[in-house]
């Protein structure tokens, strides 16, 4: 396999290649199995969740309002855009497929005689 110096040095730093340029033998062990005794208890899990939630950078009320307004405006703009595109293509197809005849109900049925 042809490699340049930069690739070889990167592979040597990663331990994938020996100093003499030969590929290093990789140790292919199965991933370690988690023992049942190492499982987290529900109470400990909840403590960890609370601790992680305290680390979260929560947005302020004005930020939430501002972001919500931005999302609603974007939703309206994109919804209006989809409506306009749908309407234009619908009218375009009606124009292209129109045969020139009107389809009112009166002209479709043969006229019935009025006298018996």
N, C-alpha and C positions, 0 to 999 in steps of 0.2 A: 504494500500500500504506500503510495507516494504522499509524503507529508513534508511541509516546510518546517523550518527551525522553530517557528512560533508554536506550531501545533505540537511538535515533539516536546518542547519545554513545558507546555501546558499539561501534556500527558504525564511527564515525569513528575511535575509538582503534584498532580492528582494521584500519583502512585500507580498509574496504569502502564508505565513503561520504565524499564530499567535504564541505568546510566549508559549501558552499551548499546541501546537502541532496540533491544528485544522487548517484546510484549511481556509484561509481568503476569505471573499466574494469579488468577483471581480466586479468592476463597468463596465458594458457592455454598454457603450454609443456608439451611431453612430458617425462616424468621422465627425468632424466639416465641414460644407459646406463652400466653399469659396464664399464670396459675390462678385457680379459683380463689386462693387466699389473698391475691393482689387486687381483687375487685373492690370498688368503692362502695361503701354503704350509702343508702339513701340520705341519711342525715348529713354525712360528710359531703355528699354531692351537693346538697342544698346550701351548706356553708360555703363551699367553693363557688357556687353560682352567685350567692350574695356578694362574696368578696370580688368576683369579677365584675359584677354589675356596678359596684362602687367605683371601679376604675374607668367606667365608660364616661366619655365626655358628652353629657346630655345637652341638647340645644336649649336655648332660652325660649321663653314664650314668644317674643317678637320674631325670632328666627323661624320658629315653627309656623307662625302665621304668614310670614313672608314667603317661605318655601311652599306652603299650601296654596297661596294665591298664584305663585308662579306655575305650579302644576295645573291648577284649574284653568288659567289663561292658556297654557300650552294645549291642554285637552280641548278647549273650545276652538282654538286656531286649527289644530289638526283635524278635529271633527268637521269643522266648516270646510276645510280643504278637501277632505274625502267626499263630503256631500257635493261640492261643486264639481269635482272630477266625475263622480258618478252621474250627476245630472247632465253634464256636457256629453259624456259618452252615451248615455241613454238617448238624448235628443239626436245625437249624430247617427246612432243606429236606427232610430225611427225614421230619420230623413233618408238614409241609404236604403232601407228596406221598404219604404213606402211605395206602393204600386200606383198611386194616384187615384185610387177609388176610395170613396168614403164608405165607412162601415157603420152607417146608421141602420137601425133595425127596420125602417120602413122599406128600404129598397131591396131587401133580401128575400122577402116572401112574395110569391106571385099574387097578383090581385084576384080576389074572389068575386064571382058575379054577385050583384046586388039583388037580382030578381030570380025567383025560383020557378 
